[in-house]
Amino acid sequence: MSEGRLRLVPVRSREAKDFVRRHRHHAPPPGQIFAVGAADEQGTLRAVAIVGRPVARHLDDGSTLEVARTS
């Protein structure tokens, strides 16, 4: 892995879910609001975070989000 800096990059839903399938033992979450990635200096995607609605119903107030998966 490169020792350089990572930068935040936009990631499409399908790309984020495929990344999680390749790098995690858990399946990607069924729904999401958005995903963000971290890419190295060459533009290679090194990490993703998938953000969605809270699992706990009492936290699902319309303005709260939770990070569902990181990889």
N, CA, C and O atoms as a GROMACS GRO file, in nm:
protein
  284
    1MET      N    1   0.085  -0.118   0.000
    1MET     CA    2   0.000   0.000   0.000
    1MET      C    3   0.089   0.123   0.000
    1MET      O    4   0.198   0.125   0.057
    2SER      N    5   0.040   0.225  -0.065
    2SER     CA    6   0.113   0.351  -0.073
    2SER      C    7   0.120   0.418   0.064
    2SER      O    8   0.027   0.409   0.144
    3GLU      N    9   0.230   0.486   0.088
    3GLU     CA   10   0.247   0.560   0.214
    3GLU      C   11   0.201   0.705   0.200
    3GLU      O   12   0.214   0.784   0.294
    4GLY      N   13   0.148   0.741   0.083
    4GLY     CA   14   0.105   0.878   0.059
    4GLY      C   15  -0.026   0.912   0.128
    4GLY      O   16  -0.082   0.831   0.203
    5ARG      N   17  -0.075   1.030   0.100
    5ARG     CA   18  -0.199   1.078   0.160
    5ARG      C   19  -0.320   1.024   0.088
    5ARG      O   20  -0.316   0.994  -0.031
    6LEU      N   21  -0.428   1.014   0.163
    6LEU     CA   22  -0.556   0.977   0.105
    6LEU      C   23  -0.643   1.101   0.094
    6LEU      O   24  -0.628   1.195   0.172
    7ARG      N   25  -0.734   1.101  -0.002
    7ARG     CA   26  -0.826   1.213  -0.018
    7ARG      C   27  -0.967   1.157  -0.032
    7ARG      O   28  -0.986   1.047  -0.083
    8LEU      N   29  -1.065   1.234   0.013
    8LEU     CA   30  -1.204   1.193   0.002
    8LEU      C   31  -1.251   1.204  -0.143
    8LEU      O   32  -1.220   1.301  -0.213
    9VAL      N   33  -1.326   1.102  -0.186
    9VAL     CA   34  -1.378   1.100  -0.323
    9VAL      C   35  -1.524   1.054  -0.320
    9VAL      O   36  -1.561   0.976  -0.233
   10PRO      N   37  -1.606   1.102  -0.413
   10PRO     CA   38  -1.743   1.051  -0.421
   10PRO      C   39  -1.740   0.907  -0.474
   10PRO      O   40  -1.656   0.872  -0.556
   11VAL      N   41  -1.833   0.825  -0.424
   11VAL     CA   42  -1.842   0.685  -0.466
   11VAL      C   43  -1.988   0.653  -0.493
   11VAL      O   44  -2.075   0.684  -0.412
   12ARG      N   45  -2.016   0.593  -0.606
   12ARG     CA   46  -2.152   0.551  -0.638
   12ARG      C   47  -2.192   0.432  -0.551
   12ARG      O   48  -2.107   0.357  -0.505
   13SER      N   49  -2.321   0.417  -0.530
   13SER     CA   50  -2.374   0.310  -0.445
   13SER      C   51  -2.323   0.173  -0.487
   13SER      O   52  -2.275   0.097  -0.402
   14ARG      N   53  -2.333   0.139  -0.612
   14ARG     CA   54  -2.291   0.007  -0.660
   14ARG      C   55  -2.142  -0.016  -0.636
   14ARG      O   56  -2.102  -0.125  -0.595
   15GLU      N   57  -2.061   0.086  -0.663
   15GLU     CA   58  -1.916   0.073  -0.642
   15GLU      C   59  -1.883   0.052  -0.493
   15GLU      O   60  -1.796  -0.029  -0.460
   16ALA      N   61  -1.952   0.124  -0.405
   16ALA     CA   62  -1.928   0.109  -0.261
   16ALA      C   63  -1.968  -0.030  -0.214
   16ALA      O   64  -1.895  -0.093  -0.138
   17LYS      N   65  -2.082  -0.080  -0.259
   17LYS     CA   66  -2.128  -0.213  -0.218
   17LYS      C   67  -2.036  -0.322  -0.273
   17LYS      O   68  -2.008  -0.420  -0.204
   18ASP      N   69  -1.988  -0.307  -0.396
   18ASP     CA   70  -1.892  -0.404  -0.451
   18ASP      C   71  -1.762  -0.404  -0.371
   18ASP      O   72  -1.704  -0.509  -0.346
   19PHE      N   73  -1.716  -0.285  -0.330
   19PHE     CA   74  -1.594  -0.274  -0.250
   19PHE      C   75  -1.611  -0.347  -0.117
   19PHE      O   76  -1.522  -0.419  -0.074
   20VAL      N   77  -1.726  -0.328  -0.051
   20VAL     CA   78  -1.753  -0.395   0.076
   20VAL      C   79  -1.757  -0.547   0.057
   20VAL      O   80  -1.704  -0.621   0.139
   21ARG      N   81  -1.820  -0.594  -0.050
   21ARG     CA   82  -1.827  -0.738  -0.076
   21ARG      C   83  -1.687  -0.799  -0.090
   21ARG      O   84  -1.664  -0.911  -0.046
   22ARG      N   85  -1.596  -0.726  -0.151
   22ARG     CA   86  -1.460  -0.777  -0.172
   22ARG      C   87  -1.372  -0.770  -0.048
   22ARG      O   88  -1.277  -0.847  -0.036
   23HIS      N   89  -1.402  -0.680   0.046
   23HIS     CA   90  -1.310  -0.655   0.157
   23HIS      C   91  -1.365  -0.685   0.296
   23HIS      O   92  -1.294  -0.668   0.394
   24ARG      N   93  -1.489  -0.729   0.307
   24ARG     CA   94  -1.548  -0.753   0.439
   24ARG      C   95  -1.614  -0.890   0.444
   24ARG      O   96  -1.648  -0.946   0.341
   25HIS      N   97  -1.630  -0.942   0.562
   25HIS     CA   98  -1.703  -1.067   0.578
   25HIS      C   99  -1.853  -1.044   0.596
   25HIS      O  100  -1.930  -1.140   0.592
   26HIS      N  101  -1.895  -0.920   0.615
   26HIS     CA  102  -2.038  -0.886   0.623
   26HIS      C  103  -2.085  -0.839   0.486
   26HIS      O  104  -2.009  -0.782   0.407
   27ALA      N  105  -2.212  -0.865   0.458
   27ALA     CA  106  -2.270  -0.817   0.333
   27ALA      C  107  -2.292  -0.666   0.342
   27ALA      O  108  -2.302  -0.612   0.451
   28PRO      N  109  -2.298  -0.599   0.227
   28PRO     CA  110  -2.330  -0.455   0.229
   28PRO      C  111  -2.469  -0.433   0.287
   28PRO      O  112  -2.554  -0.522   0.277
   29PRO      N  113  -2.495  -0.318   0.345
   29PRO     CA  114  -2.629  -0.290   0.398
   29PRO      C  115  -2.730  -0.282   0.283
   29PRO      O  116  -2.693  -0.245   0.172
   30PRO      N  117  -2.857  -0.316   0.309
   30PRO     CA  118  -2.957  -0.317   0.201
   30PRO      C  119  -2.990  -0.178   0.146
   30PRO      O  120  -3.025  -0.166   0.028
   31GLY      N  121  -2.981  -0.074   0.226
   31GLY     CA  122  -3.011   0.060   0.180
   31GLY      C  123  -2.902   0.156   0.222
   31GLY      O  124  -2.822   0.126   0.310
   32GLN      N  125  -2.900   0.270   0.160
   32GLN     CA  126  -2.802   0.372   0.198
   32GLN      C  127  -2.850   0.508   0.152
   32GLN      O  128  -2.931   0.519   0.060
   33ILE      N  129  -2.799   0.611   0.218
   33ILE     CA  130  -2.827   0.748   0.178
   33ILE      C  131  -2.716   0.799   0.088
   33ILE      O  132  -2.742   0.857  -0.018
   34PHE      N  133  -2.591   0.776   0.130
   34PHE     CA  134  -2.477   0.812   0.046
   34PHE      C  135  -2.356   0.730   0.086
   34PHE      O  136  -2.355   0.665   0.191
   35ALA      N  137  -2.253   0.735   0.003
   35ALA     CA  138  -2.126   0.668   0.033
   35ALA      C  139  -2.014   0.766  -0.001
   35ALA      O  140  -2.027   0.851  -0.089
   36VAL      N  141  -1.905   0.752   0.069
   36VAL     CA  142  -1.786   0.833   0.044
   36VAL      C  143  -1.667   0.739   0.047
   36VAL      O  144  -1.666   0.639   0.120
   37GLY      N  145  -1.566   0.771  -0.031
   37GLY     CA  146  -1.448   0.687  -0.037
   37GLY      C  147  -1.321   0.764  -0.006
   37GLY      O  148  -1.321   0.887   0.001
   38ALA      N  149  -1.214   0.689   0.013
   38ALA     CA  150  -1.081   0.747   0.030
   38ALA      C  151  -0.992   0.686  -0.077
   38ALA      O  152  -0.980   0.563  -0.087
   39ALA      N  153  -0.929   0.770  -0.157
   39ALA     CA  154  -0.843   0.725  -0.266
   39ALA      C  155  -0.701   0.772  -0.241
   39ALA      O  156  -0.678   0.876  -0.181
   40ASP      N  157  -0.605   0.692  -0.290
   40ASP     CA  158  -0.464   0.731  -0.276
   40ASP      C  159  -0.426   0.829  -0.386
   40ASP      O  160  -0.511   0.872  -0.464
   41GLU      N  161  -0.300   0.865  -0.391
   41GLU     CA  162  -0.253   0.966  -0.487
   41GLU      C  163  -0.266   0.921  -0.632
   41GLU      O  164  -0.270   1.004  -0.722
   42GLN      N  165  -0.273   0.790  -0.655
   42GLN     CA  166  -0.291   0.737  -0.791
   42GLN      C  167  -0.438   0.723  -0.829
   42GLN      O  168  -0.470   0.686  -0.942
   43GLY      N  169  -0.528   0.753  -0.735
   43GLY     CA  170  -0.670   0.744  -0.762
   43GLY      C  171  -0.730   0.607  -0.730
   43GLY      O  172  -0.847   0.583  -0.761
   44THR      N  173  -0.653   0.518  -0.669
   44THR     CA  174  -0.702   0.385  -0.631
   44THR      C  175  -0.786   0.396  -0.505
   44THR      O  176  -0.742   0.453  -0.405
   45LEU      N  177  -0.907   0.343  -0.510
   45LEU     CA  178  -0.996   0.345  -0.396
   45LEU      C  179  -0.942   0.254  -0.287
   45LEU      O  180  -0.920   0.135  -0.312
   46ARG      N  181  -0.920   0.307  -0.167
   46ARG     CA  182  -0.862   0.230  -0.056
   46ARG      C  183  -0.961   0.203   0.056
   46ARG      O  184  -0.939   0.111   0.134
   47ALA      N  185  -1.069   0.282   0.067
   47ALA     CA  186  -1.166   0.264   0.175
   47ALA      C  187  -1.298   0.327   0.134
   47ALA      O  188  -1.302   0.418   0.052
   48VAL      N  189  -1.407   0.275   0.193
   48VAL     CA  190  -1.538   0.335   0.172
   48VAL      C  191  -1.613   0.339   0.305
   48VAL      O  192  -1.586   0.261   0.396
   49ALA      N  193  -1.706   0.432   0.314
   49ALA     CA  194  -1.800   0.439   0.427
   49ALA      C  195  -1.939   0.453   0.366
   49ALA      O  196  -1.963   0.541   0.283
   50ILE      N  197  -2.030   0.365   0.408
   50ILE     CA  198  -2.168   0.369   0.361
   50ILE      C  199  -2.254   0.423   0.475
   50ILE      O  200  -2.250   0.371   0.587
   51VAL      N  201  -2.330   0.526   0.446
   51VAL     CA  202  -2.412   0.594   0.546
   51VAL      C  203  -2.559   0.576   0.513
   51VAL      O  204  -2.600   0.590   0.398
   52GLY      N  205  -2.637   0.544   0.616
   52GLY     CA  206  -2.780   0.523   0.595
   52GLY      C  207  -2.862   0.566   0.715
   52GLY      O  208  -2.811   0.630   0.807
   53ARG      N  209  -2.989   0.531   0.712
   53ARG     CA  210  -3.079   0.562   0.823
   53ARG      C  211  -3.044   0.475   0.943
   53ARG      O  212  -2.994   0.364   0.925
   54PRO      N  213  -3.069   0.522   1.063
   54PRO     CA  214  -3.040   0.443   1.183
   54PRO      C  215  -3.120   0.312   1.186
   54PRO      O  216  -3.235   0.308   1.141
   55VAL      N  217  -3.060   0.209   1.239
   55VAL     CA  218  -3.128   0.081   1.255
   55VAL      C  219  -3.231   0.090   1.368
   55VAL      O  220  -3.342   0.038   1.356
   56ALA      N  221  -3.195   0.157   1.477
   56ALA     CA  222  -3.286   0.171   1.591
   56ALA      C  223  -3.399   0.268   1.555
   56ALA      O  224  -3.373   0.382   1.517
   57ARG      N  225  -3.522   0.223   1.568
   57ARG     CA  226  -3.636   0.307   1.531
   57ARG      C  227  -3.645   0.437   1.609
   57ARG      O  228  -3.683   0.540   1.554
   58HIS      N  229  -3.610   0.434   1.736
   58HIS     CA  230  -3.622   0.556   1.816
   58HIS      C  231  -3.519   0.662   1.777
   58HIS      O  232  -3.535   0.778   1.813
   59LEU      N  233  -3.415   0.624   1.704
   59LEU     CA  234  -3.317   0.722   1.654
   59LEU      C  235  -3.350   0.772   1.514
   59LEU      O  236  -3.291   0.870   1.467
   60ASP      N  237  -3.444   0.706   1.447
   60ASP     CA  238  -3.480   0.742   1.310
   60ASP      C  239  -3.577   0.860   1.312
   60ASP      O  240  -3.697   0.844   1.290
   61ASP      N  241  -3.522   0.978   1.339
   61ASP     CA  242  -3.603   1.099   1.354
   61ASP      C  243  -3.608   1.186   1.229
   61ASP      O  244  -3.665   1.296   1.232
   62GLY      N  245  -3.551   1.139   1.120
   62GLY     CA  246  -3.551   1.217   0.996
   62GLY      C  247  -3.430   1.305   0.977
   62GLY      O  248  -3.408   1.355   0.867
   63SER      N  249  -3.350   1.325   1.081
   63SER     CA  250  -3.230   1.407   1.067
   63SER      C  251  -3.104   1.335   1.115
   63SER      O  252  -2.995   1.392   1.109
   64THR      N  253  -3.117   1.212   1.163
   64THR     CA  254  -3.003   1.136   1.211
   64THR      C  255  -2.964   1.031   1.110
   64THR      O  256  -3.049   0.962   1.055
   65LEU      N  257  -2.834   1.019   1.084
   65LEU     CA  258  -2.778   0.916   0.998
   65LEU      C  259  -2.676   0.835   1.077
   65LEU      O  260  -2.623   0.881   1.178
   66GLU      N  261  -2.648   0.713   1.029
   66GLU     CA  262  -2.544   0.634   1.093
   66GLU      C  263  -2.456   0.570   0.987
   66GLU      O  264  -2.502   0.538   0.877
   67VAL      N  265  -2.331   0.552   1.021
   67VAL     CA  266  -2.239   0.484   0.930
   67VAL      C  267  -2.272   0.336   0.941
   67VAL      O  268  -2.256   0.274   1.046
   68ALA      N  269  -2.318   0.278   0.828
   68ALA     CA  270  -2.361   0.139   0.828
   68ALA      C  271  -2.245   0.043   0.804
   68ALA      O  272  -2.242  -0.065   0.864
   69ARG      N  273  -2.152   0.078   0.720
   69ARG     CA  274  -2.035  -0.006   0.692
   69ARG      C  275  -1.914   0.081   0.663
   69ARG      O  276  -1.924   0.188   0.602
   70THR      N  277  -1.802   0.034   0.707
   70THR     CA  278  -1.674   0.091   0.664
   70THR      C  279  -1.589  -0.025   0.619
   70THR      O  280  -1.599  -0.136   0.671
   71SER      N  281  -1.507   0.001   0.524
   71SER     CA  282  -1.421  -0.104   0.474
   71SER      C  283  -1.293  -0.042   0.420
   71SER      O  284  -1.205  -0.114   0.372
   0.00000   0.00000   0.00000
